[in-house]
Amino acid sequence: MTPEFIVDYGRRAMEMVLLLAIPMLGVGLVVGLMVSIFQATTHIQETTLQFIPKILAITVTLVIAGPWMLEELRDFTTNIFTNFPEWVRVGAGVANEGLFLSAD
């Protein structure tokens, strides 16, 4: 395994985290913005008013997007576990190249 390969797979993992977090973060952002606008227009300054709608909206989003999120995560993890022996074999070959120097 080369450093470029490890960096690339780290990038893929971060992309997967971002992809799985975007639906819940987006819904939380939109609901928070709507509640803030409601609070500003009605002059209600109750701090707990934001938490209940956000929690409900994120829970509904998780229920709706949950199967898709699990499928994406399963595919990514299956890819890692399926290809890991090949990566180790190739990485061990690259690491051991220096050990097979011929003595002249």
OpenMM code with the backbone's topology and positions (N, CA, C; nanometers):
from openmm import Vec3, app, unit

residues = "MET THR PRO GLU PHE ILE VAL ASP TYR GLY ARG ARG ALA MET GLU MET VAL LEU LEU LEU ALA ILE PRO MET LEU GLY VAL GLY LEU VAL VAL GLY LEU MET VAL SER ILE PHE GLN ALA THR THR HIS ILE GLN GLU THR THR LEU GLN PHE ILE PRO LYS ILE LEU ALA ILE THR VAL THR LEU VAL ILE ALA GLY PRO TRP MET LEU GLU GLU LEU ARG ASP PHE THR THR ASN ILE PHE THR ASN PHE PRO GLU TRP VAL ARG VAL GLY ALA GLY VAL ALA ASN GLU GLY LEU PHE LEU SER ALA ASP".split()
positions = [
    Vec3(0.0846, -0.1172, 0.0000),
    Vec3(0.0000, 0.0000, 0.0000),
    Vec3(0.0891, 0.1234, 0.0000),
    Vec3(0.0689, 0.2044, -0.0978),
    Vec3(0.1477, 0.3264, -0.1087),
    Vec3(0.0822, 0.4384, -0.0278),
    Vec3(0.1566, 0.5400, 0.0053),
    Vec3(0.0961, 0.6535, 0.0765),
    Vec3(-0.0165, 0.7193, -0.0045),
    Vec3(-0.0019, 0.7209, -0.1361),
    Vec3(-0.1067, 0.7795, -0.2200),
    Vec3(-0.2359, 0.6998, -0.2084),
    Vec3(-0.2226, 0.5668, -0.2028),
    Vec3(-0.3401, 0.4812, -0.1887),
    Vec3(-0.4090, 0.5077, -0.0552),
    Vec3(-0.3330, 0.5179, 0.0506),
    Vec3(-0.3904, 0.5402, 0.1831),
    Vec3(-0.4580, 0.6764, 0.1896),
    Vec3(-0.3955, 0.7778, 0.1331),
    Vec3(-0.4553, 0.9114, 0.1309),
    Vec3(-0.5833, 0.9098, 0.0482),
    Vec3(-0.5817, 0.8384, -0.0641),
    Vec3(-0.7007, 0.8293, -0.1486),
    Vec3(-0.8154, 0.7609, -0.0752),
    Vec3(-0.7853, 0.6534, -0.0049),
    Vec3(-0.8924, 0.5845, 0.0670),
    Vec3(-0.9396, 0.6651, 0.1873),
    Vec3(-0.8514, 0.7413, 0.2486),
    Vec3(-0.8941, 0.8328, 0.3542),
    Vec3(-0.9873, 0.9395, 0.2998),
    Vec3(-0.9561, 0.9890, 0.1786),
    Vec3(-1.0431, 1.0875, 0.1133),
    Vec3(-1.1792, 1.0273, 0.0835),
    Vec3(-1.1802, 0.9031, 0.0358),
    Vec3(-1.3079, 0.8356, 0.0077),
    Vec3(-1.3902, 0.8173, 0.1358),
    Vec3(-1.3222, 0.7857, 0.2446),
    Vec3(-1.3930, 0.7690, 0.3720),
    Vec3(-1.4532, 0.9015, 0.4183),
    Vec3(-1.3785, 1.0098, 0.4030),
    Vec3(-1.4315, 1.1411, 0.4413),
    Vec3(-1.5489, 1.1816, 0.3521),
    Vec3(-1.5401, 1.1484, 0.2235),
    Vec3(-1.6527, 1.1756, 0.1335),
    Vec3(-1.7762, 1.0977, 0.1763),
    Vec3(-1.7561, 0.9724, 0.2197),
    Vec3(-1.8682, 0.8903, 0.2642),
    Vec3(-1.9316, 0.9501, 0.3903),
    Vec3(-1.8491, 0.9956, 0.4830),
    Vec3(-1.9009, 1.0586, 0.6049),
    Vec3(-1.9818, 1.1817, 0.5690),
    Vec3(-1.9293, 1.2633, 0.4801),
    Vec3(-2.0000, 1.3841, 0.4377),
    Vec3(-2.1306, 1.3493, 0.3674),
    Vec3(-2.1270, 1.2510, 0.2799),
    Vec3(-2.2467, 1.2092, 0.2072),
    Vec3(-2.3554, 1.1599, 0.3025),
    Vec3(-2.3160, 1.0870, 0.4063),
    Vec3(-2.4142, 1.0342, 0.5010),
    Vec3(-2.4643, 1.1406, 0.5976),
    Vec3(-2.3865, 1.2438, 0.6219),
    Vec3(-2.4264, 1.3471, 0.7172),
    Vec3(-2.5084, 1.4590, 0.6540),
    Vec3(-2.4952, 1.4784, 0.5232),
    Vec3(-2.5605, 1.5911, 0.4572),
    Vec3(-2.7129, 1.5923, 0.4754),
    Vec3(-2.7839, 1.4808, 0.4614),
    Vec3(-2.9300, 1.4901, 0.4763),
    Vec3(-2.9727, 1.5414, 0.6136),
    Vec3(-2.9130, 1.4893, 0.7194),
    Vec3(-2.9529, 1.5317, 0.8529),
    Vec3(-2.9071, 1.6736, 0.8836),
    Vec3(-2.7868, 1.7090, 0.8416),
    Vec3(-2.7389, 1.8451, 0.8640),
    Vec3(-2.8214, 1.9468, 0.7865),
    Vec3(-2.8562, 1.9124, 0.6630),
    Vec3(-2.9370, 2.0030, 0.5820),
    Vec3(-3.0748, 2.0263, 0.6405),
    Vec3(-3.1387, 1.9192, 0.6839),
    Vec3(-3.2718, 1.9326, 0.7437),
    Vec3(-3.2635, 2.0112, 0.8745),
    Vec3(-3.1625, 1.9824, 0.9552),
    Vec3(-3.1446, 2.0570, 1.0797),
    Vec3(-3.1220, 2.2051, 1.0539),
    Vec3(-3.0462, 2.2370, 0.9493),
    Vec3(-3.0210, 2.3761, 0.9138),
    Vec3(-3.1491, 2.4462, 0.8698),
    Vec3(-3.2256, 2.3818, 0.7824),
    Vec3(-3.3487, 2.4431, 0.7313),
    Vec3(-3.4505, 2.4614, 0.8432),
    Vec3(-3.4699, 2.3596, 0.9267),
    Vec3(-3.5666, 2.3698, 1.0365),
    Vec3(-3.5204, 2.4755, 1.1365),
    Vec3(-3.3919, 2.4793, 1.1676),
    Vec3(-3.3414, 2.5811, 1.2588),
    Vec3(-3.3622, 2.7211, 1.2054),
    Vec3(-3.3415, 2.7390, 1.0753),
    Vec3(-3.3628, 2.8691, 1.0135),
    Vec3(-3.5106, 2.9085, 1.0185),
    Vec3(-3.5991, 2.8127, 0.9905),
    Vec3(-3.7426, 2.8422, 0.9951),
    Vec3(-3.7869, 2.8776, 1.1368),
    Vec3(-3.7388, 2.8058, 1.2355),
    Vec3(-3.7752, 2.8348, 1.3744),
    Vec3(-3.7183, 2.9698, 1.4162),
    Vec3(-3.5973, 3.0021, 1.3717),
    Vec3(-3.5386, 3.1320, 1.4046),
    Vec3(-3.6191, 3.2461, 1.3439),
    Vec3(-3.6635, 3.2303, 1.2204),
    Vec3(-3.7469, 3.3329, 1.1572),
    Vec3(-3.8791, 3.3458, 1.2322),
    Vec3(-3.9384, 3.2329, 1.2709),
    Vec3(-4.0627, 3.2359, 1.3487),
    Vec3(-4.0417, 3.3078, 1.4817),
    Vec3(-3.9308, 3.2784, 1.5491),
    Vec3(-3.9024, 3.3431, 1.6768),
    Vec3(-3.8796, 3.4933, 1.6595),
    Vec3(-3.8140, 3.5301, 1.5521),
    Vec3(-3.7873, 3.6721, 1.5289),
    Vec3(-3.9153, 3.7491, 1.4980),
    Vec3(-4.0059, 3.6866, 1.4238),
    Vec3(-4.1293, 3.7578, 1.3872),
    Vec3(-4.2286, 3.7638, 1.5026),
    Vec3(-4.2272, 3.6650, 1.5892),
    Vec3(-4.3234, 3.6640, 1.7008),
    Vec3(-4.2619, 3.7134, 1.8309),
    Vec3(-4.1341, 3.7431, 1.8333),
    Vec3(-4.0627, 3.7893, 1.9529),
    Vec3(-4.0664, 3.6877, 2.0662),
    Vec3(-4.0782, 3.5612, 2.0312),
    Vec3(-4.0688, 3.4545, 2.1310),
    Vec3(-3.9212, 3.4169, 2.1405),
    Vec3(-3.8628, 3.4306, 2.2575),
    Vec3(-3.7206, 3.4035, 2.2746),
    Vec3(-3.6978, 3.2830, 2.3658),
    Vec3(-3.7726, 3.1789, 2.3450),
    Vec3(-3.7569, 3.0558, 2.4218),
    Vec3(-3.6484, 2.9710, 2.3567),
    Vec3(-3.5422, 2.9415, 2.4296),
    Vec3(-3.4294, 2.8691, 2.3708),
    Vec3(-3.4629, 2.7229, 2.3421),
    Vec3(-3.5523, 2.6652, 2.4197),
    Vec3(-3.5860, 2.5241, 2.3976),
    Vec3(-3.6778, 2.5053, 2.2778),
    Vec3(-3.7333, 2.6139, 2.2251),
    Vec3(-3.8247, 2.6035, 2.1112),
    Vec3(-3.7544, 2.5491, 1.9876),
    Vec3(-3.6256, 2.5705, 1.9737),
    Vec3(-3.5548, 2.5222, 1.8557),
    Vec3(-3.5265, 2.3729, 1.8606),
    Vec3(-3.5088, 2.3173, 1.9780),
    Vec3(-3.4625, 2.1796, 1.9876),
    Vec3(-3.5680, 2.0773, 1.9469),
    Vec3(-3.6908, 2.0945, 1.9890),
    Vec3(-3.7956, 1.9949, 1.9606),
    Vec3(-3.8202, 1.9818, 1.8100),
    Vec3(-3.8434, 2.0905, 1.7348),
    Vec3(-3.8628, 2.0736, 1.5899),
    Vec3(-3.7407, 2.0136, 1.5201),
    Vec3(-3.6204, 2.0519, 1.5628),
    Vec3(-3.4999, 1.9962, 1.5007),
    Vec3(-3.4895, 1.8471, 1.5267),
    Vec3(-3.5124, 1.8067, 1.6502),
    Vec3(-3.5039, 1.6646, 1.6839),
    Vec3(-3.6065, 1.5844, 1.6059),
    Vec3(-3.7285, 1.6359, 1.5975),
    Vec3(-3.8328, 1.5648, 1.5218),
    Vec3(-3.7980, 1.5576, 1.3727),
    Vec3(-3.7529, 1.6681, 1.3165),
    Vec3(-3.7204, 1.6704, 1.1735),
    Vec3(-3.6028, 1.5782, 1.1420),
    Vec3(-3.5010, 1.5783, 1.2258),
    Vec3(-3.3851, 1.4924, 1.2013),
    Vec3(-3.4234, 1.3461, 1.2190),
    Vec3(-3.5117, 1.3168, 1.3146),
    Vec3(-3.5577, 1.1788, 1.3330),
    Vec3(-3.6352, 1.1312, 1.2112),
    Vec3(-3.7243, 1.2158, 1.1590),
    Vec3(-3.7997, 1.1791, 1.0387),
    Vec3(-3.7054, 1.1602, 0.9204),
    Vec3(-3.6068, 1.2468, 0.9080),
    Vec3(-3.5083, 1.2339, 0.8002),
    Vec3(-3.4292, 1.1051, 0.8135),
    Vec3(-3.3925, 1.0710, 0.9363),
    Vec3(-3.3178, 0.9472, 0.9588),
    Vec3(-3.4024, 0.8252, 0.9250),
    Vec3(-3.5317, 0.8306, 0.9562),
    Vec3(-3.6204, 0.7189, 0.9227),
    Vec3(-3.6354, 0.7056, 0.7713),
    Vec3(-3.6472, 0.8191, 0.7029),
    Vec3(-3.6664, 0.8160, 0.5575),
    Vec3(-3.5366, 0.7798, 0.4856),
    Vec3(-3.4254, 0.8434, 0.5239),
    Vec3(-3.2985, 0.8224, 0.4537),
    Vec3(-3.2163, 0.7086, 0.5137),
    Vec3(-3.2594, 0.6531, 0.6242),
    Vec3(-3.1833, 0.5486, 0.6919),
    Vec3(-3.1503, 0.4278, 0.6058),
    Vec3(-3.2478, 0.3711, 0.5344),
    Vec3(-3.2149, 0.2553, 0.4494),
    Vec3(-3.1105, 0.2872, 0.3430),
    Vec3(-3.1215, 0.4033, 0.2814),
    Vec3(-3.0223, 0.4426, 0.1823),
    Vec3(-2.8852, 0.4598, 0.2471),
    Vec3(-2.8805, 0.5229, 0.3638),
    Vec3(-2.7541, 0.5451, 0.4342),
    Vec3(-2.6889, 0.4122, 0.4720),
    Vec3(-2.7688, 0.3191, 0.5219),
    Vec3(-2.7151, 0.1879, 0.5583),
    Vec3(-2.6633, 0.1126, 0.4366),
    Vec3(-2.7331, 0.1252, 0.3247),
    Vec3(-2.6885, 0.0586, 0.2015),
    Vec3(-2.5550, 0.1154, 0.1539),
    Vec3(-2.5412, 0.2477, 0.1570),
    Vec3(-2.4152, 0.3101, 0.1165),
    Vec3(-2.3008, 0.2677, 0.2091),
    Vec3(-2.3277, 0.2681, 0.3379),
    Vec3(-2.2247, 0.2300, 0.4349),
    Vec3(-2.1886, 0.0822, 0.4224),
    Vec3(-2.2897, -0.0015, 0.3978),
    Vec3(-2.2641, -0.1445, 0.3789),
    Vec3(-2.1778, -0.1687, 0.2557),
    Vec3(-2.2086, -0.1018, 0.1450),
    Vec3(-2.1304, -0.1184, 0.0228),
    Vec3(-1.9856, -0.0742, 0.0428),
    Vec3(-1.9665, 0.0373, 0.1104),
    Vec3(-1.8315, 0.0876, 0.1354),
    Vec3(-1.7532, -0.0100, 0.2233),
    Vec3(-1.8169, -0.0576, 0.3297),
    Vec3(-1.7498, -0.1498, 0.4210),
    Vec3(-1.7226, -0.2839, 0.3546),
    Vec3(-1.8173, -0.3337, 0.2767),
    Vec3(-1.7970, -0.4589, 0.2048),
    Vec3(-1.6806, -0.4469, 0.1072),
    Vec3(-1.6704, -0.3330, 0.0403),
    Vec3(-1.5590, -0.3091, -0.0503),
    Vec3(-1.4260, -0.3144, 0.0247),
    Vec3(-1.4214, -0.2547, 0.1420),
    Vec3(-1.2973, -0.2562, 0.2203),
    Vec3(-1.2608, -0.3988, 0.2604),
    Vec3(-1.3567, -0.4729, 0.3175),
    Vec3(-1.3258, -0.6076, 0.3652),
    Vec3(-1.2993, -0.7053, 0.2506),
    Vec3(-1.3620, -0.6858, 0.1369),
    Vec3(-1.3400, -0.7730, 0.0225),
    Vec3(-1.2016, -0.7517, -0.0371),
    Vec3(-1.1601, -0.6283, -0.0488),
    Vec3(-1.0333, -0.5966, -0.1150),
    Vec3(-0.9138, -0.5926, -0.0210),
    Vec3(-0.9361, -0.6000, 0.1084),
    Vec3(-0.8256, -0.5874, 0.2043),
    Vec3(-0.7155, -0.6924, 0.1843),
    Vec3(-0.7485, -0.8204, 0.1644),
    Vec3(-0.6394, -0.9167, 0.1425),
    Vec3(-0.5527, -0.8823, 0.0212),
    Vec3(-0.6144, -0.8343, -0.0846),
    Vec3(-0.5381, -0.7958, -0.2038),
    Vec3(-0.4484, -0.6762, -0.1732),
    Vec3(-0.5008, -0.5791, -0.1004),
    Vec3(-0.4213, -0.4614, -0.0658),
    Vec3(-0.3014, -0.5007, 0.0201),
    Vec3(-0.3226, -0.5919, 0.1145),
    Vec3(-0.2135, -0.6352, 0.2019),
    Vec3(-0.1095, -0.7113, 0.1207),
    Vec3(-0.1560, -0.7981, 0.0297),
    Vec3(-0.0639, -0.8762, -0.0527),
    Vec3(0.0193, -0.7831, -0.1408),
    Vec3(-0.0451, -0.6890, -0.2062),
    Vec3(0.0266, -0.5946, -0.2924),
    Vec3(0.1169, -0.5057, -0.2076),
    Vec3(0.0659, -0.4602, -0.0933),
    Vec3(0.1454, -0.3750, -0.0052),
    Vec3(0.2660, -0.4474, 0.0505),
    Vec3(0.2505, -0.5755, 0.0835),
    Vec3(0.3641, -0.6525, 0.1352),
    Vec3(0.4682, -0.6719, 0.0258),
    Vec3(0.4224, -0.6903, -0.0974),
    Vec3(0.5166, -0.7043, -0.2081),
    Vec3(0.5950, -0.5769, -0.2307),
    Vec3(0.5277, -0.4623, -0.2200),
    Vec3(0.5960, -0.3348, -0.2364),
    Vec3(0.6927, -0.3127, -0.1214),
    Vec3(0.6512, -0.3470, 0.0009),
    Vec3(0.7369, -0.3252, 0.1166),
    Vec3(0.8582, -0.4177, 0.1156),
    Vec3(0.8446, -0.5378, 0.0586),
    Vec3(0.9530, -0.6341, 0.0607),
    Vec3(1.0432, -0.6277, -0.0614),
    Vec3(1.0194, -0.5338, -0.1518),
    Vec3(1.1029, -0.5263, -0.2717),
    Vec3(1.2493, -0.5066, -0.2358),
    Vec3(1.2755, -0.4315, -0.1322),
    Vec3(1.4141, -0.4067, -0.0922),
    Vec3(1.4824, -0.5300, -0.0359),
    Vec3(1.4076, -0.6307, 0.0071),
    Vec3(1.4667, -0.7495, 0.0665),
    Vec3(1.5177, -0.8479, -0.0385),
    Vec3(1.4740, -0.8315, -0.1645),
    Vec3(1.5106, -0.9272, -0.2674),
    Vec3(1.6221, -0.8736, -0.3577),
    Vec3(1.7126, -0.7998, -0.2980),
    Vec3(1.8246, -0.7498, -0.3770),
    Vec3(1.9233, -0.8637, -0.4012),
    Vec3(1.9682, -0.8737, -0.5215),
    Vec3(2.0632, -0.9801, -0.5537),
    Vec3(2.2031, -0.9374, -0.5149),
    Vec3(2.2792, -1.0319, -0.4643),
    Vec3(2.4186, -1.0017, -0.4272),
    Vec3(2.5068, -1.0278, -0.5493),
    Vec3(2.5755, -0.9278, -0.5940),
    Vec3(2.6610, -0.9433, -0.7126),
    Vec3(2.8008, -0.9853, -0.6741),
] * unit.nanometer
topology = app.Topology()
chain = topology.addChain("A")
for resn in residues:
    res = topology.addResidue(resn, chain)
    for name in ("N", "CA", "C"):
        topology.addAtom(name, app.Element.getBySymbol(name[0]), res)
